[in-house]
Amino acid sequence: MPRTTAQQAALLASPDDTEAQFYEALQHADLDHLLALWADDEEVACVHPGGPRIVGLAAIRAAFEAVFQRGAVNVHPERVRRLHSGDCAIHHVLERVQLHSEAGQAAPTAWVIATNVYLKTALGWRLVLHHASPGNAGDVQELVADAGTLH
């Protein structure tokens, strides 16, 4: 049964809720659910690892249709760093992606570094940008500098 707008807004009560549903939609190759998480705005954008900037919901739909033709994306957020200010939230995510493997072989792991940006709208928190870059196993170890004086 399709969700009503009120049900969707209730489910998207925080950026974390929206992010959890985003990764769930990727894991189930659920294009309609995935697109329902995006803001209804001409300037929403997505960058897949090594790919060009994709702008607008129609182009994002086409890009994820192509991704899902190969099946669901076995992706799991490993580390999330959050910056939340007012009606905007930015999440820097280290994603672990289990790649497809030959039958009987262990699936290789790929690492992706993603930035997800969310805006609070009348319909709840919506995704406005997903920017993913290729990573490597070394990215698991974060480089964190002590907070110091800038000037």
C-alpha positions in Angstrom: 0.0 0.0 0.0 1.5 3.4 -1.0 2.5 5.7 1.8 0.6 9.0 2.3 2.4 12.3 2.5 1.8 12.4 6.2 3.2 8.9 6.7 6.3 9.9 4.6 6.8 13.1 6.6 6.5 11.1 9.9 9.1 8.6 8.6 11.5 11.4 7.6 11.5 13.1 11.0 15.3 13.5 11.1 18.2 13.5 8.7 19.2 10.1 10.2 15.7 8.7 9.3 16.1 9.9 5.7 19.6 8.5 5.5 18.6 5.1 6.8 15.8 4.9 4.2 18.2 6.0 1.5 20.6 3.1 2.2 17.7 0.7 2.6 16.4 1.8 -0.8 19.8 1.2 -2.4 20.0 -2.3 -0.7 16.6 -3.3 -2.1 17.0 -1.5 -5.5 13.7 0.3 -4.7 13.7 3.2 -7.1 10.4 4.7 -6.1 11.3 4.7 -2.4 14.7 6.2 -3.2 13.3 9.0 -5.3 10.6 9.8 -2.6 13.5 10.8 -0.3 14.7 13.6 -2.5 13.5 17.2 -2.3 11.2 18.3 -5.1 13.6 20.9 -6.4 15.2 21.4 -9.8 18.7 21.8 -8.2 19.0 18.4 -6.4 22.2 16.8 -7.5 24.0 13.4 -7.4 27.5 12.4 -8.2 28.3 8.7 -8.4 31.9 7.6 -7.8 34.0 8.8 -10.8 30.9 10.1 -12.6 29.6 13.5 -13.7 27.3 15.8 -11.7 23.7 14.7 -12.3 21.2 17.5 -11.7 17.4 17.2 -11.4 15.1 14.4 -10.4 14.6 13.1 -13.9 18.3 12.7 -14.4 18.8 11.2 -11.0 16.0 8.7 -11.7 17.7 7.7 -14.9 21.1 7.3 -13.2 19.7 5.1 -10.4 17.7 3.0 -13.0 21.0 2.2 -14.7 22.6 1.3 -11.4 19.7 -0.9 -10.4 19.8 -2.8 -13.7 22.9 -4.5 -12.2 20.9 -5.3 -9.1 20.7 -4.0 -5.6 23.6 -2.1 -4.1 25.0 -3.9 -1.1 26.1 -0.7 0.7 26.4 -0.1 4.4 27.3 3.2 6.1 30.3 2.5 8.3 31.2 5.9 9.8 29.0 9.0 9.7 30.1 12.4 10.8 27.3 14.9 11.2 27.0 18.6 10.9 23.5 19.9 11.7 22.5 23.6 11.6 18.9 24.7 11.5 17.1 23.3 8.5 20.3 21.8 6.9 22.3 18.7 7.8 25.5 17.4 6.2 26.6 13.8 6.7 30.1 12.7 5.7 29.8 8.9 5.3 32.3 6.1 4.8 30.4 3.5 2.8 31.3 -0.2 2.6 30.1 -1.8 -0.6 30.1 -5.5 -1.1 30.7 -6.0 -4.8 29.1 -8.8 -6.8 31.2 -11.9 -7.0 31.4 -15.1 -9.0 29.4 -18.0 -7.4 31.3 -19.5 -4.5 33.8 -16.7 -4.2 34.0 -14.1 -1.4 32.6 -10.8 -2.5 35.3 -8.1 -2.7 34.8 -4.9 -0.6 34.9 -1.4 -2.1 35.0 1.8 0.0 33.2 5.0 -1.0 33.4 8.4 0.7 30.0 10.1 0.4 28.6 13.5 1.4 24.8 13.5 1.9 23.1 16.9 2.3 19.5 17.1 3.8 17.1 20.0 4.0 14.1 20.2 6.3 11.0 20.7 4.2 7.2 20.7 4.8 7.4 17.0 4.0 10.2 16.2 6.4 13.9 15.9 5.9 14.8 15.4 2.2 18.0 14.6 0.4 19.3 17.5 -1.9 22.8 16.1 -2.6 24.5 12.8 -2.6 28.1 13.1 -3.7 30.2 9.9 -3.7 33.9 9.5 -4.4 36.0 6.3 -4.7 37.7 5.4 -1.5 40.1 2.7 -0.4 40.8 0.5 2.6 43.0 3.2 4.1 40.0 5.5 4.4 38.8 3.3 7.3 41.4 5.1 9.4 40.2 8.6 9.7 42.6 11.5 9.8 41.3 13.8 12.5 43.3 16.9 13.5 42.9 18.4 17.0 40.7 21.4 17.0 43.0 24.4 17.2 43.0 28.1 16.6 42.7 29.0 13.0 44.1 32.5 13.3 
